[in-house]
Amino acid sequence: MQENMINILFTSSGRRVSLIKKFKETLSEKKLTGKIITVDFKGTAPSAFFSDKHYLVPRVMEKNYLNELIRICQLEKIKLVIPLIDTELELLSNNRKLFDDIGVDLLVSSCILNEITSNKTKTYKFFLENSISSPKVYSEIELSKKEYNFPVIIKPTNGSSSEGVIKINNQKELEFFIDYIPDAMVQEYVNGDEYTVDVMLDFKGNIKTIVPRKRLETRSGEVSKGVTKKDFHIISEVEKVVKKLPGAIGCITLQCFKKMDGEITFIEINPRFGGGIPLSIEAGANFPLWIIEMCLGNSFKEHDFSWKENLTMLRFDEAIFTESISYEDKCISV
């Protein structure tokens, strides 16, 4: 790996401390010159204390957000931008040329893929059109005729991080939550083991690795306890799905169930780092290193499944204590 300046910008960095630390460690281990820059609209982002520099920026949907990102990229000589939340994936993919023009790469999939994955109804349609097993989503006609069996799952069409996902056990609950949850969709309930699967692809869509993580416990929609499983049935099915994704780049996170009969059925695709990615990295799937290699122009030639199986992650809260003046010194306002 040749010596290069690899400055990486993480947007909406928030609490993603473990991931940021892994990238910093990789730069240090490989003796590469580079900085990790973070941005967030909140003045209390814990990630500010673990990056080399942290900027306060407007909210993603404010009109000057993109301009500020471009300015920071130019100021800090950024090589790669890595977004960490769903709400900016479409925005960045639709404005890729702004970053291309200043020599900045985006670890962001194509516009069409982000459009598919940002709406659960479109994701379900993608699954159906590509003959990919997925729990049935009930149509308005089926709902009006009560052509379903309890329990069912109800969730917002444009939701994220399992927010608003509720198991419904009877008609009374369904009638309440279908009015309570905005733009709700009702889906078949699936029994089985739930998996989050991390996939790494280069800028040409070549797959490096696939890491299934069995969910043991979640909190606020994010895995709090999980274990890696070298289940090659899941790996094979995930590879089939990923190869059908239009313009997939970087880390793609898929949600699926392994049903009691062994069938793999998919419920969600997120074209970004998932919250549980530190488990895959700790198991030996070196996402930070592979992404840095991508920055240096390398492509993936072969798969790497050398990561450890049955590595378990048990997450817990940590805290940062700081006097206000220390925090003000750390953050740079735009």
N, C-alpha and C positions, 0 to 999 in steps of 0.2 A: 504494500500500500504506500503510495508516494506521499510526500509531505505536501500538504495543502492547507489553506485556511478554510476551515469548515465552520462557518457561523450559522447556527440553526435557531429559528424563531418559532416558539410555541405560542399559539394564540389561545385565548380563553383558558389560561393555564390553571387557574383556581387552585384545587387541592391535588393536582397531579404530580405530587412531589416525588414519588417512587420512580416514575417514568423519567422525569427530568434528571434525577440523580444517576440513573442507569446510563443516560446519554453522556453525562459529564464524566462518569467513570470510564466509559469506552474511549472517549477522546484522550483521556489521560493514559490509559493502558496502552493505546496504540501510538502514543507520543505524537499526536496530531495537534496542530495549532488550531484553536477554534474556541468560540464562545457559545454559551447557551443563553439566549435572550427570551424573556417571557413578557407577555402582555395580558392584561385583564382589565375589565372596567371597574372592578371592585378594588377599593383601597385596602382590603384586608386579605388578599390572596396569599396563602401560605407559601406558594411556589416562589414568591418574590425573594424569599430568604435562601433559596437554593439555586437560583439562576445567577449568571454573572451580572445581569442587569435586567431591571424590570420597568416596564412602561405602563402607565395608566392610559387607557384609550376609551373612546366612546363605546356604547353598546353596539353589538353587531349590526343591528338594523338601522342605526342612525346614519344619515347620509354621508357624513365625513369619516366614517370608520375605515373605508378602503383607502382613502387619501392618507390617513394617518399610518396605516400599515405600510403603504408604499414609502412614505417618508422615513419610517423607522428602518425598513429594509435597506434603503439607500444610505442612511446614516451609519448603520451598523455593519454594512457590507455583508448582508445576509445571503447565504447560498441556498437555503431550503426553508420553506414555511410548512409547519405541521399543525393543522387545526385539530382541536380536541373536543369540539361539541358539534352536534348535528346541524344546528341552526345556521352555521356559516359555510357548510359544505357546498350548497348550491350557489351561494353568493360568490365564493372563490372560484368555483369551476366555471361559472359564467363570465368571470372577469380574468381568466387566466392570462390573456394577452397583456394586461397591465404589468404582470409580473415577468412574463417572457421578455418584454421590452427592456427591463432593467437587469436581465440575467439571473432572475430568481426562479428556482424550481418550486413547484407546489406538490406536496404529497397528498394529492386530491384526485379522485377518480373523475371520469367523464361527466359532463352535464347530464346526459341521459341516465347514467347509473344513479346519480344523486337524486334525480327526479323520481326514479322508480323507488328508491329506498326511503325517501322522505315522506311517503304516503303509504300507509299499510294496505289500502285498497289496491294501489298500483303494484305493490310488492306481491300481493296475493294473485293478481292478474298475471304478473310475470311468472310466478310459480305454475299457474294453470297452463299458460301458453307454452311452457317448456317442459311439461309433464313431470314437474317436481312435486313430490308429496308434500302437502300442507294441510293443516286442519281447515275444515270447511268454514267459509264465511257465509252467513245467512243473508239472503237478499231481503229487500223490503217486503216482497210478496210472501216469502217464506215466513217472515216475522209476523206479518198480518194474519196469516193462516195458522200461526203457531206450529209450524212444521219443524220443530226442534225438540231435543230432549235435554233435560237438566242433568248435571250442571253445564253451564256454558261460560264463556269468558267474554267480558265486555271491556272495550278499551277505546281511547280516542284514536281516530284515523291518523292524526299527525303527531301522536305522542312520542315520547323519547324516554329511555332509561326505565322502562316498565311503569312510568308514571300513569296513574289512572287505570291500571289493569286490575280488574276485580272478578273474582269467581262468583258466579250467580247461581243460586241453588233453587230458586222458585220464581213463579210468575210475578209475585208482588215485588221482589227485589229487582227483577228485570224492568218492570214498568217504572220504578223509581229511578234507577241508574241510567236508563236509556234517555231520560229527560235531563238528568243531572250532568252527565258527561257530554261535553260539546262534540258534535260530529262523531257520534259513537258508532262502532262496528261490533257485531255480535259474532262470536266464533265458537266452533266446536271445542269442547274441553278435551284435553288429551292426558291420558295416564301414561306415565313412564318417567325415565330419568332425563332431566334437562341438562343440556350441554351448551356451553359457549365455545366456539371454535375460532381460533386466531389463525389467519392465513397471511403470508407475506408474499407480495408480488413486486417485481421490478417495474420500471417505467414502460416496459414492453409487454407486461402482463404475464411474464414467466413466474411460475410458483417456486418459492424456495422451501417453505415448510407449511405444515398444517398441524395445529396443536389443539386437540379437543380437551376442554376443561369441564369436568363434571361439577355441576353446581350443588354444593352441600347446603348452603345458606345464603340468603340475600338480605340486604338492608337498603331501603330506599331505591330499589331497582338495580342495585349494583352488588355483585358477588362479594360476600364477606368471608365465605369459606368455600374452597374449591380444591379439586385434585386433578392432576394431569392423567389422561388415560390414552394409551397408545392403541386405540380401537381402530383397526384398519378398515372396518366396515364404514364407520363414520368418516374416516379420512377419505375413503374412496368416493362416498356420496357427496361430501363437501367439494372435492375436486371437480366432480361433474357439474355441480352448481356454479362454482367459480368460473369455470371455462365458458359458461354461457353468459356471464356478466359482461355487459358492454363497457370496455374501457376501464377495467379495474386496475387500480394502482395502490401500492403501499400496503398498509394493514387493513384487511377486511375481516370484520367480526360477524359471524353468523350464529343465530340461535336455533337450536333444534331439539327435538325429543327423540329418544330411543324408546319406542313403545315396547310393551310387554312381549309382543311377538317378534321383536327385533327390527321392525321397520323404522327407518329414519324419516322423520317428518319435520319440515322446516317452518319456522314462524317469523323470522326476521333477519334482515341483513343491515349491517351498519358499516359503511365504508370509512372507518376511522379506528383509532385505538380504543378498545374497550377498557372499562375500569379495572378489569382483572388481568390485564396484560403483564403486570409484574410477575405473576406466577409463571407464565410461559417463558419469560426472559430468564427468570431464576432457574427454570428447569433446563436451560441451555439453548433455547431458541433465541439466538442473539439478534433480535430485531434492530437494536441500535447500531450494531456493527454493520449489518446488511444494508441499512439505510444510508450509513456513511459511505459504504462502498458504492451504492447507487449514485451518491453525490459526486463520486470520483469517476463516474462513467462506466462502472462495471454492470454487467447483466448476469442473471442467474443461469447457470449452465446445468445444474443438477439439484435434485431434492436433498434436503437435510432433515432426517428424522432421528438424529442422535440425541435429542433431548430426553431427559429423565421421565420415566413413567412413575405414577403414584407419588409425585411430589405434592404435598398438601400445603395450602396457604390458609392461615388463620389470621385474618386482619384484625387490627385493634387501633384505637385512636391514639395519636400522639399530639403534643401541643407545642406551640412556639410562644415564648414569653418575651415581650419587648416593650420598652418604653416608647411612647408615641413619637418622640423625636427620632429614635432609631428607624422607625418605619418610614417616616417622612424622608429621611436621608436615603433610604433604599429605593424608593419609588420615584420615577421620573414622570411628571405630568406633561401631557402633550399641549 
